[in-house]
Amino acid sequence: MDIAECLTLIELLCAREFPAVPGRTEHGESGPGYHLAALQTSEEFWEGDGGDREETEAQYEADRDGLAERLGERWGRPRHFSLYSVFERTTAGEEIAEPWSGLSGHVPDVLLWQAPESHRWVALGISQWDKELPFQLLGIVTETDPP
C-alpha cells in the first residue's frame, strides 16, 4: 500500500463535491453526502486452509493503522466507531442514512475523524462481504453524522 497515494485520495475526496445521485466512480462509489474509495483490495480466498486469509486480514489491519497514524498527525486521535448496532438497527427496519447503513453490512467498525477544514467525517474501515471474498481497505468521506 502506498500511504502517500491513499492520503492524496482522501484529500481529494474531502474537497470533491457530492453527486446528486448514487453511482460508481473511478475510486469506488459516491452518492448524496458521501464518497467511498477502495484504497486497497486483496485477492479472493476460494482456495486454501484460511491461513492466507488470516495473514491478509492482519496486514490490512496494520495498513489501516499505519494510515490512521498519518491522518492522526493532521486531525488527532481517531474515534473508534462500531457499526454493529447500526447493522442491527438497519435490519430491524430503521431508516439509517448512507453511507452508514450500507457500510454496516460489511464493515464491522471504522476509525473516524472530523476534518476541521471541510467539517466532513473521514473514516477508515476494512470491508469483507464474506470469508471467500477479498478484503478492502476503504476510505470514507461524508457530511452525514454517524448515527
Contact map, one row per residue, 1 for C-alpha under 8 A:
111000000000000000000000000000000000000100000000000000000000001000000000000000000000000000000000000000000000000000000000000000000000000000000000000
111111000000000000000000000000000000000000000000000000000000000000000000000000000000000000000000000000000000000000000000000000000000000000000000000
111111100000000000000000000000000000000000000000000000000000000000100000000000000000000000000000000000000000000000000000000000000000000000000000000
011111110000000000000000000000000000000000000000000000000000000000000000000000000000000000000000000000000000000000000000000000000000000000000000000
011111111000000000000000000000000000000000000000000000000000000000000000000000000000000000000000000000000000000000000000000000000000000000000000000
011111111100000000000000000000000000001000000000000000000000000000100000000000000000000000000000000000000000000000000000000000000000000000000000000
001111111110000000000000000000000000000000000000000000000000000000100010000000000000000000000000000000000000000000000000000000000000000000000000000
000111111111000000000000000000000000000000000000000000000000000000000000000000000000000000000000000000000000000000000000000000000000000000000000000
000011111111100000000000000000000000000000000000000000000000000000000000000000000000000000000000000000000000000000000000000000000000000000000000000
000001111111110000000000000000000000000000000000000000000000000000000000000000000000000000000000000000000000000000000000000000000000000000111000000
000000111111111000000000000000000000000000000000000000000000000000000000000000000000000000000000000000000000000000000000000000000000000000000000000
000000011111111100000000000000000000000000000000000000000000000000000000000000000000000000000000000000000000000000000000000000000000000000000000000
000000001111111100000000000000000010000000000000000000000000000000000000000000000000000000000000000000000000000000000000000000000000000000001000000
000000000111111100000000000000000000000000000000000000000000000000000000000000000000000000000000000000000000000000000101010000000000000000001000000
000000000011111110000000000000000000000000000000000000000000000000000000000000000000000000000000000000000000000000000100000000000000000000000000000
000000000001111111000000000000000000000000000000000000000000000000000000000000000000000000000000000000000000000000000000000000000000000000000000000
000000000000001111100000000000000000000000000000000000000000000000000000000000000000000000000000000000000000000000000000000000000000000000000000000
000000000000000111110000000001111110000000000000000000000000000000000000000000000000000000000000000000000000000000000000000000000000000000000000000
000000000000000011111100000001111000000000000000000000000000000000000000000000000000000000000000000000000000000000000000000000000000000000000000000
000000000000000001111100000000110000000000000000000000000000000000000000000000000000000000000000000000000000000000000000000000000000000000000000000
000000000000000000111110000000110000000000000000000000000000000000000000000000000000000000000000000000000000000000000000000000000000000000000000000
000000000000000000111111000011110000000000000000000000000000000000000000000000000000000000000000000000000000000000000000000000000000000000000000000
000000000000000000001111100011100000000000000000000000000000000000000000000000000000000000000000000000000000000000000000000000000000000000000000000
000000000000000000000111111111000000000000000000000000000000000000000000000000000000000000000000000000000000000000000000000000000000000000000000000
000000000000000000000011111111000000000000000000000000000000000000000000000000000000000000000000000000000000000000000000000000000000000000000000000
000000000000000000000001111110000000000000000000000000000000000000000000000000000000000000000000000000000000000000000000000000000000000000000000000
000000000000000000000001111110000001111000000000000000000000000000000000000000000000000000000000000000000000000000000000000000000000000000000000000
000000000000000000000001111111000011110000000000000000000000000000000000000000000000000000000000000000000000000000000000000000000000000000000000000
000000000000000000000111111111100011100000000000000000000000000000000000000000000000000000000000000000000000000000000000000000000000000000000000000
000000000000000001100111100111111111000000000000000000000000000000000000000000000000000000000000000000000000000000000000000000000000000000000000000
000000000000000001111110000011111110000000000000000000000000000000000000000000000000000000000000000000000000000000000000000000000000000000000000000
000000000000000001111100000001111100000000000000000000000000000000000000000000000000000000000000000000000000000000000000000000000000000000000000000
000000000000000001100000000001111110000000000000000000000000000000000000000000000000000000000000010000000000000000000000000000000000000000000111000
000000000000000001000000000001111111000000000000000000000000000000000000000000000000000000000000011000000000000000000000000000000000000000011111000
000000000000100001000000000111101111100000000000000000000000000000000000000000000000000000000000000000000000000000000000000000000000000000011100000
000000000000000000000000001111000111110000000000000000000000000000000000000000000000000000000000000000000000000000000000000000000000000001111000000
000000000000000000000000001110000011111000000000000000000000000000000000000000000000000000000000000000000000000000000000000000000000000001110000000
000000000000000000000000001100000001111110000000000000000000000000000000000000000000000000000000000000000000000000000000000000000000000111100000000
000001000000000000000000001000000000111110000000000000000000000000000000000000000000000000000000000000000000000000000000000000000000000111100000000
100000000000000000000000000000000000011111000000000000000000000000000000000000000000000000000000000000000000000000000000000000000000000111000000000
000000000000000000000000000000000000011111100000000000000000000000000000000000000000000000000000000000000000000000000000000000000000011110000000000
000000000000000000000000000000000000000111110000000000010000000000000000000000000000000000000000000000000000000000000000000000000000011100000000000
000000000000000000000000000000000000000011111000000000000000000000000000000000000000000000000000000000000000000000000000000000000000111000000000000
000000000000000000000000000000000000000001111100000000000000000000000000000000000000000000000000000000000000000000000000000000000001111000000000000
000000000000000000000000000000000000000000111111010110000000000000000000000000000000000000000000000000000000000000000000000000000011110000000000000
000000000000000000000000000000000000000000011111000000000000000000000000000000000000000000000000000000000000000000000000000000000001100000000000000
000000000000000000000000000000000000000000001111100000000000000000000000000000000000000000000000000000000000000000000000000000000000000000000000000
000000000000000000000000000000000000000000001111111100000000000000000000000000000000000000000000000000000000000000000000000000000000000000000000000
000000000000000000000000000000000000000000000011111100000000000000000000000000000000000000000000000000000000000000000000000000000000000000000000000
000000000000000000000000000000000000000000001001111111000000000000000000000000000000000000000000000000000000000000000000000000000000000000000000000
000000000000000000000000000000000000000000000001111111100000000000000000000000000000000000000000000000000000000000000000000000000000000000000000000
000000000000000000000000000000000000000000001001111111110000000000000000000000000000000000000000000000000000000000000000000000000000000000000000000
000000000000000000000000000000000000000000001000011111111000000000000000000000000000000000000000000000000000000000000000000000000010000000000000000
000000000000000000000000000000000000000000000000011111111100000000000000000000000000000000000000000000000000000000000000000000000000000000000000000
000000000000000000000000000000000000000000000000001111111110000000000000000000000000000000000000000000000000000000000000000000000000000000000000000
000000000000000000000000000000000000000001000000000111111111000000000000000000000000000000000000000000000000000000000000000000000000001000000000000
000000000000000000000000000000000000000000000000000011111111100000000000000000000000000000000000000000000000000000000000000000000000001000000000000
000000000000000000000000000000000000000000000000000001111111110000000000000000000000000000000000000000000000000000000000000000000000000000000000000
000000000000000000000000000000000000000000000000000000111111111000000000000000000000000000000000000000000000000000000000000000000000000000000000000
000000000000000000000000000000000000000000000000000000011111111100000000000000000000000000000000000000000000000000000000000001000000001110000000000
000000000000000000000000000000000000000000000000000000001111111110000000000000000000000000000000000000000000000000000000000001000000000000000000000
000000000000000000000000000000000000000000000000000000000111111111000000000000000000000000000000000000000000000000000000000000000000000000000000000
100000000000000000000000000000000000000000000000000000000011111111100000000000000000000000000000000000000000000000000000000000000000000000000000000
000000000000000000000000000000000000000000000000000000000001111111110000000000000000000000000000000000000000000000000000000111000000000010000000000
000000000000000000000000000000000000000000000000000000000000111111111000000000000000000000000000000000000000000000000000000000000000000000000000000
000000000000000000000000000000000000000000000000000000000000011111111100000000000000000000000000000000000000000000000000000000000000000000000000000
001001100000000000000000000000000000000000000000000000000000001111111110000000000000000000000000000000000000000000000000000000000000000000000000000
000000000000000000000000000000000000000000000000000000000000000111111111000001000000000000000000000000000000001000000000000100000000000000000000000
000000000000000000000000000000000000000000000000000000000000000011111111100000000000000000000000000000000000000000000000000000000000000000000000000
000000000000000000000000000000000000000000000000000000000000000001111111110000000000000000000000000000000000000000000000000000000000000000000000000
000000100000000000000000000000000000000000000000000000000000000000111111111100000000000000000000000000000000000000000000000000000000000000000000000
000000000000000000000000000000000000000000000000000000000000000000011111111111000000000000000000000000000000000000000000000000000000000000000000000
000000000000000000000000000000000000000000000000000000000000000000001111111100000000000000000000000000000000000000000000000000000000000000000000000
000000000000000000000000000000000000000000000000000000000000000000000111111100000000000000000000000000000000000000000000000000000000000000000000000
000000000000000000000000000000000000000000000000000000000000000000000011111111000000000000000000000000000000000011110000000000000000000000000000000
000000000000000000000000000000000000000000000000000000000000000000000011111111000000000000000000000000000000000010000000000000000000000000000000000
000000000000000000000000000000000000000000000000000000000000000000000001001111100000000000000000000000000000000010000000000000000000000000000000000
000000000000000000000000000000000000000000000000000000000000000000010001001111110000000000000000000000000000001110000000000000000000000000000000000
000000000000000000000000000000000000000000000000000000000000000000000000000011111000000000000000000000000000001110000000000000000000000000000000000
000000000000000000000000000000000000000000000000000000000000000000000000000001111100000000000000000000000000111100000000000000000000000000000000000
000000000000000000000000000000000000000000000000000000000000000000000000000000111110000000000000000000000000111100000000000000000000000000000000000
000000000000000000000000000000000000000000000000000000000000000000000000000000011111100000000000000000000001110000000000000000000000000000000000000
000000000000000000000000000000000000000000000000000000000000000000000000000000001111111000000000000100110011110000000000000000000000000000000000000
000000000000000000000000000000000000000000000000000000000000000000000000000000000111111100000000000000010001100000000000000000000000000000000000000
000000000000000000000000000000000000000000000000000000000000000000000000000000000111111110000000000000000000000000000000000000000000000000000000000
000000000000000000000000000000000000000000000000000000000000000000000000000000000011111111000001000110010000000000000000000000000000000000000000001
000000000000000000000000000000000000000000000000000000000000000000000000000000000011111111100000000010011000000000000000000000000000000000000000000
000000000000000000000000000000000000000000000000000000000000000000000000000000000001111111110000000000000000000000000000000000000000000000000000000
000000000000000000000000000000000000000000000000000000000000000000000000000000000000111111111101000000000000000000000000000000000000000000000000000
000000000000000000000000000000000000000000000000000000000000000000000000000000000000011111111111000010000000000000000000000000000000000000000000000
000000000000000000000000000000000000000000000000000000000000000000000000000000000000001111111100000000000000000000000000000000000000000000000000000
000000000000000000000000000000000000000000000000000000000000000000000000000000000000000111111100000000000000000000000000000000000000000000000000000
000000000000000000000000000000000000000000000000000000000000000000000000000000000000000011111110000000000000000000000000000000000000000000000000000
000000000000000000000000000000000000000000000000000000000000000000000000000000000000000011111111000000000000000000000000000000000000000000000000000
000000000000000000000000000000000000000000000000000000000000000000000000000000000000000001001111100000000000000000000000000000000000000000000000000
000000000000000000000000000000000000000000000000000000000000000000000000000000000000010011000111110110000000000000000000000000000000000000000000001
000000000000000000000000000000000000000000000000000000000000000000000000000000000000000000000011111110000000000000000000000000000000000000000001000
000000000000000000000000000000001100000000000000000000000000000000000000000000000000000000000001111111100000000000000000000000000000000000000001000
000000000000000000000000000000000100000000000000000000000000000000000000000000000000000000000000111111100000000000000000000000000000000000000101000
000000000000000000000000000000000000000000000000000000000000000000000000000000000010010000000001111111110000000000000000000000000000000000000000011
000000000000000000000000000000000000000000000000000000000000000000000000000000000000011001000001111111111000000000000000000000000000000000000000000
000000000000000000000000000000000000000000000000000000000000000000000000000000000000000000000000011111111100000000000000000000000000000000000000000
000000000000000000000000000000000000000000000000000000000000000000000000000000000010000000000000011111111110000000000000000000000000000000000000000
000000000000000000000000000000000000000000000000000000000000000000000000000000000011011000000000000111111111100000000000000000000000000000000000000
000000000000000000000000000000000000000000000000000000000000000000000000000000000000001000000000000011111111000000000000000000001000000000000000000
000000000000000000000000000000000000000000000000000000000000000000000000000000000000000000000000000001111111000000000000000000111000000000000000000
000000000000000000000000000000000000000000000000000000000000000000000000000000000010000000000000000000111111110000000000000011110000000000000000000
000000000000000000000000000000000000000000000000000000000000000000000000000000000111000000000000000000011111110000000000000011100000000000000000000
000000000000000000000000000000000000000000000000000000000000000000000000000000011111000000000000000000010011111000000000000011000000000000000000000
000000000000000000000000000000000000000000000000000000000000000000000000000000011110000000000000000000000011111100000000001111000000000000000000000
000000000000000000000000000000000000000000000000000000000000000000010000000001111000000000000000000000000000111110000000001110000000000000000000000
000000000000000000000000000000000000000000000000000000000000000000000000000001111000000000000000000000000000011111000000111100000000000000000000000
000000000000000000000000000000000000000000000000000000000000000000000000001111100000000000000000000000000000001111100000111000000000000000000000000
000000000000000000000000000000000000000000000000000000000000000000000000001000000000000000000000000000000000000111110011110000000000000000000000000
000000000000000000000000000000000000000000000000000000000000000000000000001000000000000000000000000000000000000011111111110000000000000000000000000
000000000000000000000000000000000000000000000000000000000000000000000000001000000000000000000000000000000000000001111111000000000000000000000000000
000000000000000000000000000000000000000000000000000000000000000000000000000000000000000000000000000000000000000000111110000000000000000000000000000
000000000000011000000000000000000000000000000000000000000000000000000000000000000000000000000000000000000000000000111111000000000000000000000000000
000000000000000000000000000000000000000000000000000000000000000000000000000000000000000000000000000000000000000001111111100000000000000000000010000
000000000000010000000000000000000000000000000000000000000000000000000000000000000000000000000000000000000000000001110111110000000000000000001111000
000000000000000000000000000000000000000000000000000000000000000000000000000000000000000000000000000000000000000111100011111000000000000000011111100
000000000000010000000000000000000000000000000000000000000000000000000000000000000000000000000000000000000000000111100001111100000000000000111100000
000000000000000000000000000000000000000000000000000000000000000000000000000000000000000000000000000000000000011110000000111110000000000000111000000
000000000000000000000000000000000000000000000000000000000000000100010000000000000000000000000000000000000000011100000000011111000000000011110000000
000000000000000000000000000000000000000000000000000000000000000100000000000000000000000000000000000000000011111000000000001111100000000011110000000
000000000000000000000000000000000000000000000000000000000001100100000000000000000000000000000000000000000011110000000000000111110000001111000000000
000000000000000000000000000000000000000000000000000000000000000000000000000000000000000000000000000000000111000000000000000011111000001111000000000
000000000000000000000000000000000000000000000000000000000000000000000000000000000000000000000000000000000110000000000000000001111110111100000000000
000000000000000000000000000000000000000000000000000000000000000000000000000000000000000000000000000000001100000000000000000000111110110000000000000
000000000000000000000000000000000000000000000000000000000000000000000000000000000000000000000000000000000000000000000000000000011111100000000000000
000000000000000000000000000000000000000000001000000010000000000000000000000000000000000000000000000000000000000000000000000000011111110000000000000
000000000000000000000000000000000000000000011100000000000000000000000000000000000000000000000000000000000000000000000000000000000111110000000000000
000000000000000000000000000000000000000000111100000000000000000000000000000000000000000000000000000000000000000000000000000000011111111000000000000
000000000000000000000000000000000000000011111000000000000000000000000000000000000000000000000000000000000000000000000000000000011011111100000000000
000000000000000000000000000000000000000011110000000000011001000000000000000000000000000000000000000000000000000000000000000001110000111110000000000
000000000000000000000000000000000000011111000000000000000001000000000000000000000000000000000000000000000000000000000000000001110000011111000000000
000000000000000000000000000000000000011110000000000000000001000100000000000000000000000000000000000000000000000000000000000111100000001111100000000
000000000000000000000000000000000001111100000000000000000000000000000000000000000000000000000000000000000000000000000000000111100000000111110000000
000000000100000000000000000000000001111000000000000000000000000000000000000000000000000000000000000000000000000000000000011110000000000011111000000
000000000100000000000000000000000111100000000000000000000000000000000000000000000000000000000000000000000000000000000000111110000000000001111100000
000000000100110000000000000000000111000000000000000000000000000000000000000000000000000000000000000000000000000000000001111000000000000000111110000
000000000000000000000000000000001110000000000000000000000000000000000000000000000000000000000000001000000000000000000001110000000000000000011111100
000000000000000000000000000000001100000000000000000000000000000000000000000000000000000000000000000000000000000000000011100000000000000000001111100
000000000000000000000000000000001100000000000000000000000000000000000000000000000000000000000000111000000000000000000001100000000000000000000111110
000000000000000000000000000000000000000000000000000000000000000000000000000000000000000000000000000000000000000000000000100000000000000000000111111
000000000000000000000000000000000000000000000000000000000000000000000000000000000000000000000000000100000000000000000000000000000000000000000001111
000000000000000000000000000000000000000000000000000000000000000000000000000000000000010000000001000100000000000000000000000000000000000000000000111
